[in-house]
Amino acid sequence: MCGRFTLTHPTEALARLFEAVPANDLPEPPRYNICPTQPVAAVISQAGTRRLASLRWGFLPHWYDRPAGGPLLINARAESIARRPAFREAARARRCLIPATGFYEWTEENGERQPWYIHAAGGEPLAMAGVWQVWDRDDTRLVTCAVVTCAANTTLARLHHRMPVFVAPEDHALWLGEAGHGAATLMRPAPEGLLAVHRVGRAVNSNRAEGPDLISPV
């Protein structure tokens, strides 16, 4: 699964990498502890133009009467996304890419939550598969998103049985709906060589913690 992640790459670099026009309200990197309900940068494609937009992490189905009107949907399972009422329309028509430098996972050790940091072995930005939706009620308009997850690969399985779906650069257009059908084939575990893992300090267990020390190996 994905419950916290980081984004330390500059907005300008992300805009070039994804060939997207950046919005003016993007949260400013570096960010070392991005949590659910916070704004995240996401690449969406509409009418042939890619935009790097600010979306709320926490997908709101159209039937929620308020942002807290049901479970907080931060992840969408690849195996059921096309059938689940909350996500199936977005899975067809509103897919996005959520840039990340890395993400955290936890194991249980001696009764305490031990955090681990997972990032690209080569240091490049990762593109997590996502879905997005506009939620409107009265005077409130939120553009929301969820991260698509799949079964963990061997590298991650010792930490958790789920992981985000990562989309390779050559597949960005397919996931964004710019290159025809077949995006479902991209919802698979990451190649074993893509990610590196190291233990980090427990400071990140607080969602108020921030700063580069959070990702330093211990």
C-alpha positions in Angstrom: 0.0 0.0 0.0 1.0 3.6 0.1 0.2 5.7 3.2 3.1 8.3 3.2 5.5 9.4 0.5 8.1 12.0 -0.4 8.7 14.4 -3.2 12.0 16.3 -3.2 12.5 16.9 -6.9 11.9 20.5 -8.1 8.7 21.4 -9.8 10.5 22.6 -12.9 12.3 19.3 -13.3 9.0 17.4 -12.9 7.3 19.6 -15.5 10.1 18.8 -18.0 10.1 15.1 -17.2 6.4 14.7 -17.7 6.1 17.4 -20.4 3.4 19.0 -18.3 2.4 22.6 -17.7 2.7 23.3 -13.9 -0.2 24.9 -12.0 0.4 28.0 -9.8 -0.9 26.3 -6.6 1.4 23.3 -6.4 2.8 22.5 -3.0 6.4 23.5 -2.8 9.0 20.7 -2.6 11.0 19.3 -0.9 8.4 17.4 1.1 9.6 14.5 3.2 6.3 13.3 4.8 3.3 13.7 2.5 0.2 12.4 4.3 -3.4 11.6 3.2 -5.7 14.6 2.8 -2.8 16.9 1.9 -2.3 18.4 -1.6 -0.1 16.4 -4.0 1.3 17.1 -7.4 -0.3 15.0 -10.1 0.0 14.8 -13.9 -3.4 14.8 -15.7 -4.0 14.9 -19.4 -7.0 16.7 -20.9 -7.7 17.7 -24.5 -4.2 16.8 -25.5 -2.5 18.9 -22.8 -0.7 17.6 -19.8 -1.0 19.6 -16.6 0.9 19.2 -13.3 -1.9 20.0 -10.9 -2.5 20.1 -7.2 -4.9 17.4 -6.1 -6.1 16.3 -2.7 -4.9 12.9 -1.7 -8.0 11.0 -0.7 -10.5 10.1 -3.4 -14.0 11.3 -2.8 -16.8 9.3 -4.6 -19.6 11.5 -5.9 -22.1 10.2 -3.4 -20.2 11.5 -0.3 -22.2 14.4 1.1 -19.1 15.8 2.8 -15.3 15.1 2.6 -15.6 12.9 5.7 -18.8 11.3 4.5 -17.2 7.8 4.2 -13.9 5.9 4.4 -10.8 7.8 3.4 -9.8 6.2 0.0 -6.1 6.9 -0.4 -5.4 3.7 -2.4 -7.3 1.8 -5.1 -6.6 -1.9 -5.6 -5.6 -2.8 -9.1 -7.4 -6.1 -8.9 -10.8 -4.5 -8.3 -10.5 -0.9 -9.6 -12.5 -1.6 -12.8 -15.4 -3.1 -10.8 -15.5 -1.0 -7.6 -18.2 1.7 -7.9 -16.0 4.4 -6.3 -13.3 4.0 -8.9 -14.5 2.3 -12.1 -15.4 5.4 -14.0 -12.1 7.1 -13.0 -10.2 4.0 -14.0 -11.6 4.3 -17.5 -11.5 8.0 -18.0 -9.5 9.9 -15.3 -6.1 8.3 -14.7 -3.2 10.4 -13.5 0.5 10.0 -12.6 1.6 11.0 -9.0 5.3 11.9 -8.9 7.2 10.6 -5.8 10.8 10.5 -4.8 10.1 7.6 -2.5 7.6 6.2 0.0 7.5 4.7 3.5 6.4 1.3 4.7 6.4 -0.1 8.3 7.1 -3.4 10.0 6.4 -4.5 13.5 9.5 -5.0 15.7 9.4 -5.6 19.5 5.9 -4.0 19.6 6.9 -0.9 17.8 6.4 0.4 14.2 9.7 0.4 12.4 9.7 2.6 9.3 11.5 1.8 6.0 12.1 4.1 3.1 11.7 2.8 -0.4 13.0 4.8 -3.4 14.3 4.4 -6.9 17.7 2.7 -6.9 19.0 5.2 -9.4 17.5 8.3 -7.6 15.2 9.2 -10.4 11.6 10.4 -9.7 9.0 7.6 -9.6 5.5 7.9 -11.3 2.8 6.2 -9.2 -0.3 5.3 -11.0 -3.4 7.1 -9.8 -7.0 8.0 -10.5 -8.7 11.3 -9.9 -12.1 12.9 -9.6 -13.7 16.3 -9.0 -16.0 16.4 -6.0 -18.5 19.3 -5.8 -20.9 20.2 -2.9 -22.4 23.6 -2.4 -19.5 26.0 -2.4 -16.8 23.3 -2.0 -14.9 21.9 -5.0 -12.1 19.4 -4.5 -10.0 17.6 -7.1 -9.1 14.3 -5.4 -7.0 11.3 -6.1 -6.0 7.9 -5.0 -2.8 5.8 -5.6 -3.3 2.5 -7.4 -1.7 -0.5 -5.7 -0.9 -4.1 -6.6 0.7 -7.1 -5.0 4.3 -6.5 -3.8 7.3 -7.7 -5.7 10.0 -9.8 -4.0 11.9 -6.7 -2.9 8.9 -5.3 -1.0 7.2 -8.4 0.1 9.2 -8.7 3.3 7.8 -5.3 4.4 4.2 -5.4 3.1 2.1 -7.5 0.7 1.1 -4.4 -1.3 2.9 -1.7 -3.2 2.1 1.3 -5.5 1.9 0.6 -9.2 4.8 2.4 -10.9 4.5 3.6 -14.5 7.7 3.6 -16.6 8.4 6.7 -18.7 7.6 4.9 -22.0 4.2 4.0 -20.6 3.1 7.4 -19.3 1.1 8.2 -22.4 -0.8 4.8 -22.2 -1.7 5.3 -18.5 -2.8 8.9 -19.1 -5.1 7.8 -21.9 -3.2 9.4 -24.7 -2.1 6.2 -26.5 -5.3 4.1 -26.8 -6.4 1.2 -24.8 -4.4 -1.3 -22.7 -3.6 0.6 -19.5 -4.8 -2.3 -17.4 -1.7 -4.2 -18.4 0.5 -1.7 -16.6 -1.0 -2.5 -13.2 1.7 -5.0 -12.1 4.5 -5.2 -9.6 7.6 -3.1 -10.2 10.7 -4.8 -11.7 13.0 -6.1 -9.0 15.8 -3.8 -9.8 13.8 -0.6 -9.7 13.6 0.0 -5.9 16.1 0.2 -3.0 15.1 -0.1 0.6 16.7 1.1 3.9 15.7 1.5 7.5 15.0 5.0 8.8 14.4 6.5 12.2 11.0 6.5 14.0 10.6 10.2 13.8 8.6 9.7 10.6 5.9 7.9 12.7 4.6 11.3 13.5 2.7 12.9 10.6 3.9 16.3 11.8 7.6 15.4 11.2 9.4 16.9 8.3 12.9 17.4 6.9 15.7 15.4 5.2 16.6 13.5 8.3 13.5 11.4 7.9 14.9 9.5 4.9 18.5 9.2 6.3 19.5 5.5 6.9 19.9 4.3 10.4 
